[in-house]
Amino acid sequence: MTSLPLISVDPDARGRKPAMPPRHLADLDLPGRRALVTELGEPAFRAKQVSNHYFGRLVRDPERMTDLPAATRERLAGTLLPTLLTPVRELACDDGATRKALWRLHDGSLVESVLMGYPDRVTVCISSQAGCGMACPFCATGQAGLTRNLSTAEIVDQAVYLAGVAASGAVAGSPPRLSHVVFMGMGEPLANYARVVAAIRRLVAPAPEGLGLSQRHITVSTVGLVPAIRRLASEDLSVTLALSLHAPDDELRDELVPVNQRWKVSEVLEAAWDYAATTGRRVSIEYAMIKDVNDQPWRADLLGRLLAGKLAHVNLIPLNPTPGSRWDASPKPVEREFVRRLRDAGVSTTVRDTRGREIDGACGQLAAAEDTDSDSRAATA
Ligand code: SAH
């Protein structure tokens, strides 16, 4: 695959107060885009034409928008499709089935997205914030703190861009069409609530308004911001909720997911069950398996008791290494015993694959550092 050229961050940009990017058509619904185009003195139907290039054909180069008059192409595309993401580096592993993209935003912030191909589907894992303010000690993103929220279009554009990469046939052995989006990249999606919900609306709206994905194929992962979970349940969207639980007891969860100090295990689970009841969607419970920290048989039994009979599925994530972390992944026999106890309690449980580990593209490894060490591991196949 191609390794994109390394673009260094402007050092002056780092100290400045974060500014939001220019407005982009993906920030607006179709009526909003029509109004904008009319303001430019163009006929309203041009909004639909440009939208169709961007969302329907995954084309962003004005030269290829030949149904637009040559004289206004540049101006329309320049206004509706300003460049939001500049590719800094792309790394691949798993024989090209996993590709991590590092983007530079207009203010120099760096974020990452991961494209994952499977025989029957293509998933993109996208970021909702530059950095993250949730401070989970085992997550690389959490260590750096929050830089800023991403705009709706910065979120959507990650998926549209990588849908274009998938459509070019770059993910060998997978269908060419992007089918799934998970909000499991950098950031806490429910801490950037309005923009994330608007982004979901763009992802699920049929082309040319949006990307036309199925709501059921979108997963929002959260540390458990209870009021935001309740609000999401009222949005008339049936996206999948993933809850990063990581411990069944408050004592340990207070440490692993610090927001637990505000909303306790019982409160967050209650919000999750209400979400499941309202949407009919099974909630995914995320649990990173950390050696001698949260992997004891008694914690499996306690988790089993909390989840038995609920519309829930447990996703165990072998802990991925992060720089400077004092923790290791649980040994496989310990993991197997944990799975066995949960299943014995009647709880559906799977262990997540560790896609992207060697390119720091796996869960909790996205830190967006431009280190040369990662560069030297870039796949060149
Ligand atoms: N802020 C959101 C989404 C981002 S993280 C959330 O916390 O849910 C996506 C998942 O990866 C979360 O379940 C997160 O807890 C988990 N994760 C973070 N660091 C990890 C690590 N080092 N190993 C395994 N999983 C990790």
Residues whose N, C-alpha, C, O or C-beta is under 5 A from the ligand:
A	BS01	SAH	F138 C139 A140 F183 M184 G185 G187 E188 P189 S221 T222 V223 S244 E286 A288 I317 P318 L319 N320 T322 C363 G364
